[in-house]
Amino acid sequence: MRRPRSLTATGVILLLLGTVGAAAASLGMLLARNSIFVADTEVESLTTRAQALALGLRRSEGGGWRLHLPRDLAVRFDPSNRRSFYAVRDGAGRALLSSMDSVAEEVPVVLPNSDLEEPASFQLRRGGMVLQGVSTPVEVEGERLVIQVADNMSHPDVLTDDLAANFLGQVSWVILPAFLALAAVAFGTLRLCLRPIERLSERAAALPRLGAGARLEEATTPREIQPLVRAMNEALDRAERAHAAQRHFTAEAAHQMRTPLAVLKTHAELIQDPQASRRLGADMAALERIVEQLLTLAEIDAAEGAENGAPVDLGLLAEAAVSFLEPLAARQEVELELAMPEAPVRVAGHEEPLYQALLNLLQNAIEHSPEGGRVRVAVVPPGSVEVADQGPGVPEQEKPLVFRRFWRARADRAGRRRGAGLGLAIVQRVAELHRGSVTVGDAPGGGALFRLSLEPVAG
């Protein structure tokens, strides 16, 4: 079964993913922008040096070219430093001068520069170095030349390489805290927006405990979910009205049947035929019991909207129920046994409905016990009562059905026992009223074991 999805967890996960994605995208864009800036800075620096080299070019007496460099440029382009290099080419691309002349075939090469109008950058590898350079067209003494200047990007003194390498670490200390702060603000906003829904859920979970008439708070609910809350409250109103009408009908019908039953019972006693009078009296007694059970159900339903009740001692109630039904058990030759704990077992509830529930459990056990059988009643801490009989038990397929109203077992429907199937339904209704439960199982040694479990009183 698929577990329900949490809005908070989903929102937090999406928020974290969005924050991480936004931070990564921002760092990527800044890194790309920094790379472009570093590249532009490098090209500008190389172009400036190429123009400075052009100012130092002079023709020699033999018709060649010589280069006079200021001290700072001479140190920079010293081949032994392996930091920066230059080459002067003619329009055909032939090398005229090079700071790498001492190393054969190590002169930077850029294919024909005769059509070069603007500075052009290049990158190549020579002698284990990564050279980033610029080819700049110049005109010296009426002749078109190309000056190539390149930096060794792996040299520790190259500033632009340091900028590119350290940028990510430096910017991360600014970007990541900013996005973490943004994520914290967004998470707080998410929690603030979901808080009304959480309060609404808590209120909905508390409705059964608050009793009849309790509704979801509509005035403090955000506008977006007010229609849902209003619809739920209206549905609760309709259900409560229907339940009240059903309860009123049951109680009214039971009350109205009492008088005709009393008249019929009187007439039955006047019948001259003793056998017919006895049979009719038994039928009247069964019908009278059904009416009493209907009235009991109505009274229990009416107690639903009352207060939670006071502490009730289950041991005293069980003792009273056993004492009340001892004559019935004796007539059917059934022994009643009561097991009580040393300390009182107190639960919060309504004494009369709980007493009726215990009476019904006991009467059900007595009716299903054979002659000479025994019914054992045990009060179990912290808040349970167990009633076990030695009857035929409840078949496994019928256990989920025994607490339904007006449901009767197959043997009862065959006419072996009288009843309307309301006794155990009353027990379950009492358990629901007290936020407890009633279950049926198998008793040790055979028979049925009913367990009524209620919330104990603390202390």
C-alpha positions as CSV (number, residue, x, y, z in Angstrom):
1,M,0.0,0.0,0.0
2,R,1.4,3.3,-1.0
3,R,2.1,5.7,1.9
4,P,0.5,9.1,1.9
5,R,2.7,11.8,0.6
6,S,3.7,14.6,3.0
7,L,3.3,18.2,1.7
8,T,6.0,19.4,4.0
9,A,8.5,16.7,3.0
10,T,7.7,17.2,-0.7
11,G,8.0,21.0,-0.3
12,V,11.3,20.7,1.5
13,I,12.8,18.3,-1.0
14,L,11.7,20.5,-4.0
15,L,13.0,23.6,-2.2
16,L,16.4,22.0,-1.5
17,L,16.7,20.7,-5.1
18,G,15.7,24.2,-6.4
19,T,18.2,25.9,-4.1
20,V,21.0,23.5,-5.1
21,G,20.2,23.9,-8.8
22,A,20.0,27.7,-8.6
23,A,23.3,27.8,-6.7
24,A,25.0,25.5,-9.2
25,A,23.6,27.5,-12.1
26,S,24.7,30.8,-10.6
27,L,28.2,29.5,-9.9
28,G,28.3,28.1,-13.5
29,M,27.3,31.4,-15.0
30,L,29.7,33.4,-12.8
31,L,32.5,30.9,-13.6
32,A,31.7,31.2,-17.4
33,R,31.6,35.0,-17.1
34,N,34.8,35.0,-15.1
35,S,36.5,32.8,-17.7
36,I,35.4,35.3,-20.5
37,F,36.7,38.2,-18.4
38,V,40.0,36.5,-17.7
39,A,40.4,35.6,-21.4
40,D,39.7,39.2,-22.4
41,T,42.1,40.5,-19.7
42,E,44.8,38.1,-21.0
43,V,44.2,39.1,-24.6
44,E,44.4,42.8,-23.7
45,S,47.5,42.3,-21.7
46,L,49.2,40.3,-24.4
47,T,48.2,42.9,-27.1
48,T,49.7,45.7,-25.0
49,R,53.0,43.9,-24.7
50,A,53.0,43.1,-28.4
51,Q,52.6,46.8,-29.1
52,A,55.4,47.6,-26.6
53,L,57.6,45.1,-28.5
54,A,56.8,46.9,-31.8
55,L,58.1,50.1,-30.4
56,G,61.5,48.4,-29.8
57,L,61.9,47.0,-33.3
58,R,64.6,48.5,-35.5
59,R,66.2,47.5,-38.8
60,S,69.8,46.3,-38.5
61,E,72.6,47.5,-40.8
62,G,72.6,44.1,-42.6
63,G,68.9,44.5,-43.5
64,G,67.6,42.3,-40.7
65,W,65.7,43.2,-37.6
66,R,66.8,43.8,-34.0
67,L,64.7,44.3,-30.9
68,H,65.5,46.6,-28.0
69,L,63.5,45.7,-24.9
70,P,63.0,47.8,-21.7
71,R,64.3,46.0,-18.6
72,D,61.0,44.8,-17.3
73,L,60.1,43.3,-20.7
74,A,63.5,41.8,-21.1
75,V,63.2,40.0,-17.7
76,R,59.6,38.8,-18.6
77,F,60.7,37.4,-22.0
78,D,63.9,35.8,-20.7
79,P,63.7,32.2,-22.1
80,S,65.2,30.7,-18.9
81,N,62.2,31.8,-16.9
82,R,59.8,29.9,-19.2
83,R,57.1,32.5,-18.4
84,S,56.5,34.6,-21.5
85,F,57.7,34.3,-25.1
86,Y,57.5,36.3,-28.3
87,A,58.1,35.9,-32.0
88,V,58.3,38.5,-34.8
89,R,57.1,37.3,-38.2
90,D,56.9,38.8,-41.6
91,G,53.8,39.0,-43.8
92,A,54.5,35.5,-45.1
93,G,54.6,34.0,-41.6
94,R,58.4,33.4,-41.5
95,A,59.9,33.9,-38.1
96,L,62.3,36.9,-38.0
97,L,63.0,37.0,-34.2
98,S,62.0,34.7,-31.4
99,S,62.7,34.4,-27.7
100,M,62.7,30.6,-28.3
101,D,65.4,30.6,-31.0
102,S,67.6,28.6,-28.7
103,V,65.2,25.7,-28.8
104,A,64.8,24.1,-32.2
105,E,61.3,24.0,-33.6
106,E,59.8,25.5,-30.5
107,V,58.8,28.8,-32.0
108,P,55.0,29.5,-31.7
109,V,53.3,28.9,-35.0
110,V,50.2,30.6,-36.3
111,L,49.4,29.9,-40.0
112,P,49.8,32.7,-42.5
113,N,49.1,36.1,-40.9
114,S,49.2,38.1,-44.2
115,D,45.5,38.7,-44.0
116,L,45.5,39.4,-40.3
117,E,43.8,42.7,-39.6
118,E,43.0,42.5,-35.9
119,P,44.7,40.7,-33.0
120,A,43.9,37.0,-33.0
121,S,44.4,34.7,-30.0
122,F,45.8,31.2,-30.1
123,Q,46.6,28.4,-27.8
124,L,49.1,25.6,-28.3
125,R,51.4,23.2,-26.4
126,R,55.2,23.4,-26.7
127,G,57.8,21.7,-24.6
128,G,55.3,20.6,-21.9
129,M,53.9,24.2,-21.6
130,V,50.5,25.5,-22.4
131,L,51.0,28.7,-24.3
132,Q,48.1,31.2,-24.5
133,G,49.0,34.0,-27.0
134,V,48.0,36.8,-29.3
135,S,49.1,37.5,-32.9
136,T,49.0,41.3,-33.4
137,P,49.5,42.9,-36.8
138,V,51.8,46.0,-36.8
139,E,53.6,48.2,-39.3
140,V,57.2,49.1,-38.6
141,E,59.2,51.4,-40.9
142,G,56.8,50.8,-43.7
143,E,56.8,47.0,-43.5
144,R,53.9,44.9,-42.3
145,L,54.9,42.5,-39.5
146,V,53.1,40.2,-37.0
147,I,54.2,40.1,-33.4
148,Q,53.2,37.0,-31.4
149,V,53.3,37.1,-27.6
150,A,52.4,34.1,-25.5
151,D,52.3,33.3,-21.7
152,N,52.9,30.0,-20.2
153,M,49.6,29.4,-18.4
154,S,51.1,26.8,-16.0
155,H,53.7,29.2,-14.7
156,P,53.0,30.3,-11.1
157,D,53.6,34.0,-11.9
158,V,50.8,34.2,-14.5
159,L,48.1,36.3,-12.7
160,T,45.2,35.5,-15.0
161,D,45.7,31.8,-14.4
162,D,45.6,32.4,-10.7
163,L,42.3,34.4,-11.1
164,A,40.7,31.6,-13.0
165,A,41.9,28.8,-10.7
166,N,40.9,30.6,-7.4
167,F,37.7,32.2,-8.6
168,L,35.4,29.2,-7.8
169,G,36.6,28.8,-4.3
170,Q,36.5,32.6,-3.6
171,V,33.1,33.1,-5.0
172,S,31.6,30.0,-3.4
173,W,32.1,31.5,0.1
174,V,29.8,34.3,-1.0
175,I,27.3,32.5,-3.2
176,L,26.6,29.4,-1.0
177,P,25.8,31.3,2.3
178,A,23.5,33.6,0.3
179,F,21.6,30.7,-1.1
180,L,21.5,28.9,2.2
181,A,20.0,32.0,3.8
182,L,17.5,32.2,0.9
183,A,16.7,28.5,1.5
184,A,16.1,29.1,5.2
185,V,13.8,32.0,4.4
186,A,11.9,29.9,1.8
187,F,11.6,27.0,4.3
188,G,10.2,29.3,7.0
189,T,7.7,30.7,4.5
190,L,6.7,27.1,3.5
191,R,6.2,26.2,7.2
192,L,4.2,29.3,7.7
193,C,2.0,28.5,4.8
194,L,1.5,24.9,5.8
195,R,0.8,25.7,9.5
196,P,-2.9,26.4,9.0
197,I,-3.3,23.1,7.2
198,E,-1.6,21.3,10.1
199,R,-3.8,23.1,12.6
200,L,-6.8,22.1,10.6
201,S,-5.7,18.4,10.5
202,E,-5.2,18.5,14.3
203,R,-8.7,19.9,14.7
204,A,-10.2,17.3,12.4
205,A,-8.4,14.5,14.4
206,A,-9.8,15.9,17.7
207,L,-13.5,16.1,16.4
208,P,-14.4,12.6,17.8
209,R,-13.1,13.6,21.2
210,L,-14.9,16.9,21.2
211,G,-18.2,15.3,20.7
212,A,-21.4,16.3,18.8
213,G,-21.5,19.9,17.5
214,A,-17.8,20.3,17.1
215,R,-16.7,21.6,13.7
216,L,-13.6,22.6,11.8
217,E,-12.5,26.3,12.3
218,E,-13.6,28.2,9.2
219,A,-12.8,31.8,10.1
220,T,-9.1,31.2,10.7
221,T,-8.7,29.0,7.6
222,P,-6.9,30.4,4.5
223,R,-9.2,31.5,1.7
224,E,-7.9,28.8,-0.6
225,I,-9.2,25.9,1.5
226,Q,-12.2,27.6,3.1
227,P,-14.6,25.9,0.5
228,L,-13.2,22.5,1.5
229,V,-13.7,23.2,5.2
230,R,-17.2,24.6,4.6
231,A,-18.2,21.5,2.6
232,M,-16.8,19.2,5.4
233,N,-18.7,21.1,8.1
234,E,-21.9,20.9,6.0
235,A,-21.4,17.2,5.6
236,L,-20.9,16.8,9.3
237,D,-24.2,18.8,9.9
238,R,-26.1,16.5,7.6
239,A,-24.7,13.4,9.1
240,E,-25.4,14.6,12.6
241,R,-29.0,15.6,11.7
242,A,-29.5,12.1,10.1
243,H,-28.1,10.4,13.2
244,A,-30.2,12.5,15.5
245,A,-33.3,11.6,13.5
246,Q,-32.5,7.9,13.5
247,R,-31.9,8.0,17.3
248,H,-35.1,9.9,17.9
249,F,-37.1,7.5,15.8
250,T,-35.6,4.5,17.6
251,A,-36.3,5.9,21.0
252,E,-39.8,7.1,20.0
253,A,-40.7,3.8,18.5
254,A,-39.5,1.8,21.5
255,H,-41.5,4.1,23.9
256,Q,-44.6,3.8,21.8
257,M,-44.4,0.0,21.8
258,R,-44.3,-0.3,25.6
259,T,-48.0,0.3,26.1
260,P,-49.2,-2.1,23.5
261,L,-46.8,-4.7,24.9
262,A,-48.1,-4.2,28.4
263,V,-51.7,-4.6,27.2
264,L,-50.8,-7.8,25.2
265,K,-49.1,-9.2,28.2
266,T,-52.2,-8.7,30.3
267,H,-54.4,-10.3,27.7
268,A,-52.0,-13.3,27.5
269,E,-52.3,-13.8,31.2
270,L,-56.1,-14.1,30.8
271,I,-56.0,-16.9,28.3
272,Q,-57.4,-20.1,29.8
273,D,-55.1,-22.5,27.9
274,P,-52.0,-22.7,30.1
275,Q,-49.7,-23.9,27.3
276,A,-50.8,-21.2,24.9
277,S,-50.5,-18.6,27.6
278,R,-47.0,-19.7,28.4
279,R,-45.9,-19.6,24.8
280,L,-47.5,-16.2,24.2
281,G,-45.8,-14.9,27.4
282,A,-42.4,-16.1,26.2
283,D,-42.9,-14.3,22.9
284,M,-44.0,-11.2,24.8
285,A,-40.9,-11.4,27.0
286,A,-38.6,-11.6,23.9
287,L,-40.4,-8.7,22.3
288,E,-40.1,-6.7,25.5
289,R,-36.4,-7.4,25.6
290,I,-36.0,-6.1,22.1
291,V,-37.8,-2.9,23.0
292,E,-35.6,-2.5,26.1
293,Q,-32.4,-3.0,23.9
294,L,-33.7,-0.4,21.4
295,L,-34.2,2.1,24.3
296,T,-30.7,1.3,25.6
297,L,-29.2,2.0,22.2
298,A,-31.0,5.3,22.1
299,E,-29.7,6.2,25.6
300,I,-26.2,5.3,24.6
301,D,-26.3,7.3,21.4
302,A,-27.7,10.3,23.4
303,A,-24.6,10.0,25.8
304,E,-22.3,10.6,22.8
305,G,-22.7,14.4,23.1
306,A,-22.3,14.4,26.9
307,E,-19.1,15.0,28.9
308,N,-16.4,12.4,29.0
309,G,-17.7,11.2,32.3
310,A,-16.1,10.4,35.7
311,P,-13.7,7.6,36.8
312,V,-15.6,4.3,36.9
313,D,-14.3,1.2,38.7
314,L,-14.7,-1.7,36.3
315,G,-14.3,-4.2,39.1
316,L,-17.4,-2.9,40.9
317,L,-19.4,-2.8,37.7
318,A,-18.4,-6.4,36.9
319,E,-19.3,-7.5,40.4
320,A,-22.7,-5.9,40.2
321,A,-23.4,-7.4,36.7
322,V,-22.4,-10.9,38.0
323,S,-24.6,-10.5,41.0
324,F,-27.6,-9.3,38.9
325,L,-27.4,-12.2,36.5
326,E,-26.7,-15.0,39.0
327,P,-30.4,-16.1,39.1
328,L,-30.5,-16.4,35.3
329,A,-27.3,-18.4,35.3
330,A,-28.6,-20.6,38.0
331,R,-31.8,-21.3,36.1
332,Q,-29.7,-22.4,33.1
333,E,-27.3,-24.3,35.4
334,V,-24.3,-22.2,34.4
335,E,-21.6,-21.2,36.9
336,L,-20.4,-17.6,37.1
337,E,-16.8,-17.0,38.1
338,L,-15.4,-13.5,38.8
339,A,-11.6,-12.8,38.8
340,M,-10.7,-9.4,40.4
341,P,-7.3,-7.7,40.6
342,E,-6.1,-6.5,44.0
343,A,-6.1,-2.8,43.0
344,P,-9.2,-1.0,41.5
345,V,-9.2,-0.7,37.7
346,R,-10.6,2.7,36.8
347,V,-11.6,4.0,33.4
348,A,-13.1,7.3,32.3
349,G,-16.6,6.9,31.2
350,H,-20.4,6.7,31.8
351,E,-21.3,4.2,34.4
352,E,-24.8,3.2,33.1
353,P,-23.7,2.4,29.5
354,L,-20.7,0.5,30.7
355,Y,-22.9,-1.5,33.1
356,Q,-25.3,-2.3,30.2
357,A,-22.4,-3.5,28.1
358,L,-21.1,-5.8,30.8
359,L,-24.7,-7.2,31.3
360,N,-25.0,-7.9,27.6
361,L,-21.6,-9.6,27.4
362,L,-22.5,-11.8,30.4
363,Q,-26.0,-12.6,29.2
364,N,-24.7,-13.5,25.8
365,A,-22.1,-15.9,27.4
366,I,-24.8,-17.5,29.7
367,E,-27.1,-18.1,26.8
368,H,-24.4,-19.8,24.7
369,S,-23.0,-21.9,27.5
370,P,-24.2,-25.5,27.9
371,E,-25.8,-26.8,31.1
372,G,-23.1,-27.4,33.7
373,G,-20.8,-24.9,31.9
374,R,-19.0,-22.0,33.4
375,V,-18.7,-18.3,32.4
376,R,-15.5,-16.6,33.6
377,V,-15.4,-12.8,34.1
378,A,-12.0,-11.3,34.6
379,V,-11.2,-7.6,35.2
380,V,-7.7,-7.0,33.7
381,P,-5.5,-3.9,34.4
382,P,-5.1,-1.3,33.1
383,G,-8.6,-1.1,31.7
384,S,-10.2,-4.3,30.3
385,V,-12.9,-6.9,31.1
386,E,-12.8,-10.4,29.6
387,V,-15.8,-12.7,29.4
388,A,-15.2,-16.3,28.4
389,D,-17.7,-19.1,28.0
390,Q,-17.6,-22.8,27.3
391,G,-20.1,-22.7,24.4
392,P,-19.5,-23.6,20.7
393,G,-17.5,-20.4,20.1
394,V,-17.7,-18.1,17.2
395,P,-16.7,-19.4,13.7
396,E,-13.8,-17.6,12.2
397,Q,-15.9,-16.3,9.3
398,E,-18.5,-14.9,11.6
399,K,-16.2,-13.0,14.0
400,P,-16.2,-9.8,11.9
401,L,-20.1,-9.9,11.8
402,V,-21.1,-10.5,15.4
403,F,-21.1,-6.8,16.4
404,R,-23.5,-5.7,13.6
405,R,-26.9,-4.6,14.6
406,F,-29.7,-7.2,14.1
407,W,-27.1,-9.8,13.0
408,R,-27.8,-13.3,14.4
409,A,-25.7,-16.4,14.2
410,R,-26.9,-19.3,12.1
411,A,-27.9,-21.3,15.1
412,D,-30.0,-18.4,16.5
413,R,-31.7,-17.9,13.2
414,A,-32.6,-21.6,13.2
415,G,-34.8,-20.9,16.3
416,R,-32.6,-22.3,19.0
417,R,-32.4,-18.9,20.8
418,R,-34.5,-15.8,20.9
419,G,-33.1,-12.3,20.3
420,A,-32.8,-9.5,17.7
421,G,-29.0,-9.3,17.5
422,L,-28.7,-6.1,19.4
423,G,-26.8,-7.2,22.5
424,L,-23.3,-7.2,21.1
425,A,-24.0,-4.2,18.9
426,I,-24.8,-2.3,22.1
427,V,-21.4,-3.4,23.5
428,Q,-19.6,-2.1,20.5
429,R,-21.5,1.2,20.6
430,V,-20.5,1.6,24.3
431,A,-16.8,0.9,23.4
432,E,-16.9,3.5,20.6
433,L,-18.5,6.0,22.9
434,H,-15.5,5.5,25.3
435,R,-12.9,5.5,22.5
436,G,-12.2,1.8,23.3
437,S,-12.7,-1.5,21.5
438,V,-14.4,-4.9,21.8
439,T,-13.0,-8.0,20.2
440,V,-13.9,-11.7,20.1
441,G,-11.5,-14.6,20.1
442,D,-11.3,-18.2,21.3
443,A,-11.3,-19.0,25.0
444,P,-8.7,-21.5,26.4
445,G,-10.3,-24.9,26.3
446,G,-13.0,-23.9,23.8
447,G,-15.8,-21.3,23.7
448,A,-15.7,-17.6,22.9
449,L,-13.7,-14.9,24.6
450,F,-14.9,-11.3,24.5
451,R,-12.6,-8.5,25.6
452,L,-13.8,-5.0,26.3
453,S,-10.9,-2.6,26.4
454,L,-11.2,1.0,27.6
455,E,-8.9,4.0,28.3
456,P,-7.6,3.8,31.9
457,V,-7.6,6.8,34.3
458,A,-4.1,8.0,35.0
459,G,-3.0,7.7,38.6
